[in-house]
Amino acid sequence: MGKIIAIANQKGGVGKTTTSVNLAASLGVLEKKVLLIDADPQANATSGLGIDVETIEIGTYQILEHSHTPREAVIKCSAPNVDVIPSHIDLVAIEIELVDKENREYMLKKALESIKDEYDFIIIDCAPSLGLLTLNALTAADSVIIPIQCEYFALEGLGKLLNTIKSIQKIHNPDLDIEGLLLTMFDSRLRLSNQVVEEVQKHFNDMVFDTIIQRNVKLSEAPSFGESIINYDATSKGAINYLHLAQEIIKKNS
């Protein structure tokens, strides 16, 4: 049975999409069958894997409103062993459209039941908000990865997210685990980066992944070529970091 991992943080620019795309690609290279679900209206995970957003006819929007099945929405991409359920700007409307629906928090969970067993891992790239889209992702997920940027305001908003996760565990999804806190955009030359790592490890010890994602130009360049870091430059620091993260997750879940 596939493990569903949501990648969430209501702060923007912390490396959610970078992590979603490159973790999916790394798990694929390690011979795991992966489904990446783009649950962000900005559709960066979709375009980051070379899929033309303008051509999307069936995606996350359609599976959330149950007009199509996840299987109908799946697209093959350039990353080996990785399928994608793409997103489109239309997804912005889903929060309003679902608001008066019964069991609106369970729409994604219900949709994924039919496809869950076909994958080893299902990765959900969440929108940078704690709205209905992210709530659907966290209700459907078995666990959540929280990317934390190694910068001054790193821990700001983390308490709010952890409280949201607690209330989802209480009301909607008692089985939701925290897979781990992932430190991203680390620059070893900066004292501040090192301080953030120390702070997070001190406060959250076992909850923090051993792998730290370092700042890397290649990681920033890869999406503009529509490729994961594994396809774009497998020898780069970014590729090595994400492969280590994938190995850590496989080991934790074996």
Rosetta blueprint (number, residue, H / E / L):
1 M L
2 G L
3 K E
4 I E
5 I E
6 A E
7 I E
8 A L
9 N L
10 Q L
11 K L
12 G L
13 G L
14 V L
15 G L
16 K H
17 T H
18 T H
19 T H
20 S H
21 V H
22 N H
23 L H
24 A H
25 A H
26 S H
27 L H
28 G H
29 V H
30 L L
31 E L
32 K L
33 K L
34 V E
35 L E
36 L E
37 I E
38 D E
39 A E
40 D L
41 P L
42 Q L
43 A L
44 N H
45 A H
46 T H
47 S H
48 G H
49 L L
50 G L
51 I L
52 D L
53 V H
54 E H
55 T H
56 I L
57 E L
58 I L
59 G L
60 T H
61 Y H
62 Q H
63 I H
64 L H
65 E L
66 H L
67 S L
68 H L
69 T L
70 P H
71 R H
72 E H
73 A H
74 V L
75 I E
76 K E
77 C L
78 S L
79 A L
80 P L
81 N L
82 V E
83 D E
84 V E
85 I E
86 P L
87 S L
88 H L
89 I H
90 D H
91 L H
92 V H
93 A H
94 I H
95 E H
96 I H
97 E H
98 L H
99 V L
100 D L
101 K L
102 E L
103 N L
104 R H
105 E H
106 Y H
107 M H
108 L H
109 K H
110 K H
111 A H
112 L H
113 E L
114 S L
115 I L
116 K H
117 D H
118 E H
119 Y L
120 D L
121 F E
122 I E
123 I E
124 I E
125 D E
126 C E
127 A L
128 P L
129 S L
130 L L
131 G L
132 L H
133 L H
134 T H
135 L H
136 N H
137 A H
138 L H
139 T H
140 A H
141 A L
142 D L
143 S E
144 V E
145 I E
146 I E
147 P E
148 I E
149 Q E
150 C L
151 E L
152 Y L
153 F L
154 A L
155 L L
156 E L
157 G L
158 L H
159 G H
160 K H
161 L H
162 L H
163 N H
164 T H
165 I H
166 K H
167 S H
168 I H
169 Q H
170 K H
171 I H
172 H L
173 N L
174 P L
175 D L
176 L L
177 D E
178 I E
179 E E
180 G E
181 L E
182 L E
183 L E
184 T E
185 M E
186 F E
187 D L
188 S L
189 R L
190 L L
191 R H
192 L H
193 S H
194 N H
195 Q H
196 V H
197 V H
198 E H
199 E H
200 V H
201 Q H
202 K H
203 H H
204 F H
205 N H
206 D H
207 M H
208 V E
209 F E
210 D E
211 T E
212 I E
213 I E
214 Q E
215 R L
216 N L
217 V H
218 K H
219 L H
220 S H
221 E H
222 A H
223 P H
224 S H
225 F H
226 G L
227 E L
228 S L
229 I H
230 I H
231 N H
232 Y H
233 D L
234 A L
235 T L
236 S L
237 K H
238 G H
239 A H
240 I H
241 N H
242 Y H
243 L H
244 H H
245 L H
246 A H
247 Q H
248 E H
249 I H
250 I H
251 K H
252 K H
253 N L
254 S L
